[in-house]
Amino acid sequence: MPKNTLWTPEEDAALAKAVEANVSPLRLAARLQRSLISVKRRIRELGLSASGREPSQFRIDPLIQVRRWMTMAKAGDLIGLVEMYSEDAALECGCTRQAAYVGSAAISGYWESKLRSARPLAFSLIKASKKDTRVVVEYLGYEAKPITMILTFDEMGKIARSECAPADRSQSAA
């Protein structure tokens, strides 16, 4: 029976690998327990296509991952949010004081209190744009104050590094 859930980073990575290997969408639908329409839509959303691309160019669109990251944060989904980070990811926060968090457990601890105490407008996206190999995200933080987060993604579409600061202090960093 097809799923009726959000796509996980693991499913996106599996989808990217399968498209790279020219696996048919029908086979992918069966393998991922998704409808054919859902698989085709996700391939399109991720910008995946086997035509005219070298295998090394298959990447998950970081702007789509940013939207997923914001959705997880807004929903208060700690597990989903932390799963968006690679296991050895680093998060540097300059919002209240300079602090660094490395690895899933530390990043989970960082986000747990923020998600728990989030205000109603928290985690609303203001703007996201690609800059070189990074994505600069402007959003309302857990206190509904403007934050700039710079995200760097690995080849599997997971967050490898994130740096945040209040929007007024981070303009020079972006």
C-alpha contacts under 8 A as a table, 3 or more apart, distances in Angstrom:
res1	aa1	res2	aa2	distance
1	M	33	Q	6.50
1	M	34	R	7.74
2	P	33	Q	4.94
2	P	34	R	4.45
2	P	35	S	5.63
3	K	33	Q	6.23
3	K	34	R	5.55
3	K	35	S	7.79
7	W	11	E	6.18
7	W	12	D	6.71
8	T	11	E	5.14
8	T	12	D	6.27
9	P	12	D	4.99
9	P	13	A	6.13
9	P	83	E	7.54
9	P	84	M	6.46
9	P	157	G	7.03
9	P	158	K	7.13
10	E	13	A	5.09
10	E	14	A	6.14
11	E	14	A	4.97
11	E	15	L	5.95
11	E	32	L	7.44
12	D	15	L	4.97
12	D	16	A	6.16
12	D	60	I	7.47
13	A	16	A	5.07
13	A	17	K	6.26
13	A	60	I	7.62
13	A	156	M	5.74
13	A	157	G	7.18
14	A	17	K	5.17
14	A	18	A	6.07
15	L	18	A	5.09
15	L	19	V	6.10
15	L	28	L	7.38
15	L	43	I	7.48
16	A	19	V	5.22
16	A	20	E	6.14
16	A	43	I	7.95
16	A	48	L	6.69
16	A	58	F	6.55
16	A	59	R	7.14
16	A	60	I	7.29
17	K	20	E	5.02
17	K	21	A	6.23
17	K	58	F	7.93
18	A	21	A	4.96
18	A	22	N	6.21
18	A	23	V	5.27
18	A	28	L	7.39
19	V	22	N	4.88
19	V	23	V	5.69
19	V	24	S	7.60
19	V	48	L	7.05
19	V	49	S	6.77
19	V	50	A	6.23
20	E	23	V	7.70
20	E	49	S	7.79
20	E	50	A	5.95
20	E	55	P	5.87
20	E	58	F	6.88
22	N	50	A	6.71
23	V	27	R	6.66
23	V	28	L	6.80
24	S	27	R	5.32
24	S	28	L	6.29
25	P	28	L	4.87
25	P	29	A	6.05
25	P	36	L	6.51
25	P	39	V	6.46
25	P	40	K	6.57
26	L	29	A	5.13
26	L	30	A	6.51
26	L	36	L	5.89
27	R	30	A	5.18
27	R	31	R	6.08
28	L	31	R	4.96
28	L	32	L	5.87
28	L	34	R	7.94
28	L	36	L	7.97
28	L	39	V	7.11
29	A	32	L	5.32
29	A	33	Q	5.61
29	A	34	R	4.76
29	A	35	S	5.52
29	A	36	L	5.25
29	A	38	S	7.93
29	A	39	V	5.97
30	A	33	Q	5.04
30	A	34	R	6.59
30	A	35	S	7.80
31	R	34	R	7.89
34	R	38	S	6.26
34	R	39	V	6.49
35	S	38	S	5.08
35	S	39	V	6.31
36	L	39	V	5.15
36	L	40	K	6.18
37	I	40	K	5.21
37	I	41	R	6.04
38	S	41	R	5.10
38	S	42	R	6.09
39	V	42	R	5.14
39	V	43	I	6.16
40	K	43	I	5.13
40	K	44	R	6.29
41	R	44	R	5.12
41	R	45	E	6.07
42	R	45	E	4.86
42	R	46	L	6.03
43	I	46	L	5.33
43	I	47	G	6.18
43	I	48	L	5.21
43	I	49	S	7.28
44	R	47	G	5.03
44	R	48	L	6.17
44	R	49	S	7.81
45	E	48	L	7.78
45	E	64	I	7.59
46	L	60	I	5.60
46	L	61	D	5.54
46	L	64	I	6.94
47	G	60	I	7.27
47	G	61	D	6.70
48	L	58	F	6.70
48	L	59	R	7.55
48	L	60	I	7.53
49	S	53	R	7.43
50	A	53	R	5.94
53	R	57	Q	6.31
53	R	58	F	7.55
54	E	57	Q	5.43
54	E	58	F	7.48
55	P	58	F	5.82
59	R	155	E	6.17
59	R	156	M	7.03
59	R	157	G	6.96
60	I	64	I	7.78
60	I	65	Q	7.63
60	I	155	E	7.66
60	I	156	M	7.03
60	I	157	G	5.33
61	D	64	I	5.46
61	D	65	Q	6.60
61	D	157	G	7.49
62	P	65	Q	4.86
62	P	66	V	6.14
62	P	135	V	7.04
62	P	153	F	6.84
62	P	157	G	6.76
63	L	66	V	4.95
63	L	67	R	6.43
63	L	128	A	7.12
63	L	129	S	7.40
63	L	130	K	7.46
63	L	135	V	7.20
64	I	67	R	5.16
64	I	68	R	6.41
65	Q	68	R	4.98
65	Q	69	W	6.05
65	Q	157	G	7.06
66	V	69	W	4.90
66	V	70	M	6.15
66	V	128	A	7.74
66	V	137	V	7.78
67	R	70	M	5.13
67	R	71	T	6.14
68	R	71	T	4.98
68	R	72	M	6.19
69	W	72	M	5.23
69	W	73	A	6.26
69	W	81	L	6.17
69	W	84	M	7.02
70	M	73	A	5.10
70	M	74	K	5.99
70	M	123	F	6.16
70	M	124	S	7.32
70	M	125	L	7.02
71	T	74	K	5.17
71	T	75	A	6.09
72	M	75	A	5.17
72	M	76	G	6.18
72	M	77	D	5.07
72	M	78	L	7.36
72	M	80	G	6.12
72	M	81	L	5.41
73	A	76	G	5.05
73	A	77	D	6.04
73	A	78	L	7.25
73	A	81	L	6.36
73	A	115	L	6.82
73	A	123	F	6.23
74	K	77	D	7.71
74	K	122	A	6.75
74	K	123	F	5.21
74	K	124	S	7.27
76	G	115	L	5.35
76	G	116	R	7.27
77	D	80	G	5.36
77	D	81	L	6.01
77	D	115	L	7.98
78	L	81	L	5.07
78	L	82	V	6.06
78	L	108	S	7.06
78	L	111	W	6.98
78	L	112	E	6.42
78	L	115	L	7.31
79	I	82	V	5.30
79	I	83	E	6.11
79	I	108	S	7.92
80	G	83	E	5.11
80	G	84	M	6.58
81	L	84	M	5.37
81	L	85	Y	7.46
82	V	85	Y	5.53
82	V	104	S	6.53
82	V	107	I	6.87
82	V	108	S	5.93
83	E	86	S	7.27
84	M	158	K	5.29
84	M	159	I	6.09
85	Y	89	A	6.00
85	Y	104	S	7.24
85	Y	158	K	5.08
85	Y	159	I	4.37
85	Y	160	A	6.22
86	S	89	A	5.08
86	S	103	G	7.77
86	S	104	S	7.49
86	S	154	D	7.90
86	S	158	K	5.38
86	S	159	I	5.78
86	S	160	A	5.60
87	E	103	G	5.42
87	E	104	S	5.35
88	D	102	V	6.29
88	D	103	G	4.49
88	D	104	S	6.85
88	D	160	A	7.27
89	A	102	V	5.75
89	A	103	G	5.33
89	A	104	S	7.15
89	A	159	I	6.68
89	A	160	A	4.52
89	A	161	R	5.46
90	A	100	A	7.03
90	A	101	Y	5.70
90	A	102	V	4.42
90	A	103	G	6.47
90	A	107	I	7.83
90	A	160	A	6.47
90	A	161	R	4.80
90	A	162	S	6.40
91	L	100	A	5.70
91	L	101	Y	5.08
91	L	102	V	6.36
91	L	107	I	6.86
91	L	161	R	5.74
91	L	162	S	4.72
91	L	163	E	5.82
92	E	98	Q	7.24
92	E	99	A	5.81
92	E	100	A	4.42
92	E	101	Y	6.38
92	E	161	R	7.97
92	E	162	S	6.19
92	E	163	E	4.66
92	E	164	C	6.41
93	C	96	T	7.76
93	C	97	R	7.23
93	C	98	Q	5.70
93	C	99	A	5.29
93	C	100	A	6.28
93	C	163	E	5.80
93	C	164	C	4.94
93	C	165	A	6.21
94	G	97	R	5.21
94	G	98	Q	4.45
94	G	99	A	6.55
94	G	163	E	7.70
94	G	164	C	5.93
94	G	165	A	4.69
94	G	166	P	7.47
95	C	98	Q	7.28
95	C	147	I	7.95
95	C	164	C	6.60
95	C	165	A	4.49
95	C	166	P	5.43
101	Y	106	A	5.30
101	Y	107	I	5.75
101	Y	110	Y	7.51
102	V	105	A	7.97
102	V	106	A	5.84
102	V	107	I	6.58
103	G	106	A	5.61
103	G	107	I	6.19
104	S	107	I	5.15
104	S	108	S	5.91
105	A	108	S	5.07
105	A	109	G	6.28
106	A	109	G	5.10
106	A	110	Y	6.30
107	I	110	Y	4.98
107	I	111	W	6.28
108	S	111	W	5.29
108	S	112	E	5.90
109	G	112	E	5.28
109	G	113	S	7.15
110	Y	113	S	6.57
110	Y	114	K	7.13
111	W	114	K	5.13
111	W	115	L	6.02
112	E	115	L	5.41
112	E	116	R	6.18
113	S	116	R	5.08
113	S	117	S	6.18
114	K	117	S	5.38
114	K	118	A	5.92
114	K	142	Y	5.70
115	L	118	A	5.22
115	L	142	Y	6.76
117	S	142	Y	6.86
117	S	143	E	7.91
118	A	122	A	5.78
118	A	141	G	7.91
118	A	142	Y	4.33
118	A	143	E	6.07
118	A	144	A	7.76
119	R	122	A	5.23
119	R	142	Y	5.92
119	R	143	E	5.64
119	R	144	A	6.15
120	P	144	A	7.65
121	L	124	S	6.11
121	L	140	L	7.06
121	L	144	A	5.62
122	A	140	L	5.29
122	A	141	G	5.29
122	A	142	Y	4.74
122	A	143	E	6.30
122	A	144	A	4.63
122	A	145	K	7.87
123	F	139	Y	6.03
123	F	140	L	5.07
123	F	141	G	5.41
123	F	142	Y	6.40
123	F	144	A	7.31
124	S	139	Y	5.48
124	S	140	L	5.29
124	S	141	G	7.77
125	L	128	A	7.61
125	L	137	V	7.64
125	L	138	E	6.39
125	L	139	Y	4.38
125	L	140	L	6.66
126	I	137	V	7.70
126	I	138	E	5.27
126	I	139	Y	4.83
126	I	140	L	7.30
127	K	137	V	5.89
127	K	138	E	5.05
127	K	139	Y	6.80
128	A	135	V	6.69
128	A	136	V	5.60
128	A	137	V	4.36
128	A	138	E	6.15
129	S	135	V	5.55
129	S	136	V	5.39
129	S	137	V	6.66
130	K	133	T	7.20
130	K	134	R	5.85
130	K	135	V	4.37
130	K	136	V	6.26
131	K	134	R	5.24
131	K	135	V	5.74
131	K	136	V	6.78
132	D	135	V	7.92
133	T	152	T	6.64
133	T	153	F	7.89
134	R	150	I	6.58
134	R	151	L	5.58
134	R	152	T	4.72
134	R	153	F	7.16
135	V	150	I	5.71
135	V	151	L	5.20
135	V	152	T	6.54
136	V	148	T	6.90
136	V	149	M	5.93
136	V	150	I	4.57
136	V	151	L	6.47
136	V	174	A	6.77
137	V	148	T	5.60
137	V	149	M	5.05
137	V	150	I	6.12
137	V	151	L	7.58
138	E	146	P	6.88
138	E	147	I	5.72
138	E	148	T	4.55
138	E	149	M	6.41
138	E	167	A	7.27
139	Y	146	P	5.67
139	Y	147	I	5.46
139	Y	148	T	6.57
140	L	143	E	7.42
140	L	144	A	4.67
140	L	145	K	5.01
140	L	146	P	4.53
140	L	147	I	5.81
141	G	144	A	4.95
141	G	145	K	5.37
141	G	146	P	6.10
141	G	147	I	5.71
142	Y	145	K	7.35
145	K	166	P	7.67
146	P	166	P	6.10
146	P	167	A	5.36
147	I	164	C	6.80
147	I	165	A	5.82
147	I	166	P	4.46
147	I	167	A	4.57
148	T	164	C	5.59
148	T	165	A	5.66
148	T	166	P	6.07
148	T	167	A	4.89
148	T	170	S	6.28
148	T	171	Q	7.96
149	M	162	S	6.57
149	M	163	E	5.46
149	M	164	C	4.24
149	M	165	A	6.73
150	I	162	S	5.49
150	I	163	E	5.13
150	I	164	C	6.37
150	I	174	A	7.29
151	L	159	I	6.56
151	L	160	A	7.66
151	L	161	R	5.88
151	L	162	S	4.53
151	L	163	E	6.70
152	T	159	I	5.83
152	T	160	A	5.66
152	T	161	R	5.15
152	T	162	S	6.35
153	F	156	M	7.74
153	F	157	G	5.58
153	F	158	K	5.33
153	F	159	I	4.41
153	F	160	A	5.20
153	F	161	R	7.04
154	D	157	G	5.44
154	D	158	K	5.49
154	D	159	I	6.27
154	D	160	A	5.67
155	E	158	K	7.43
159	I	162	S	7.11
164	C	170	S	7.63
165	A	169	R	6.35
165	A	170	S	5.48
166	P	169	R	5.46
166	P	170	S	6.15
167	A	170	S	5.23
167	A	171	Q	6.40
168	D	171	Q	6.09
169	R	172	S	7.24
170	S	173	A	5.08
170	S	174	A	6.34
171	Q	174	A	5.36
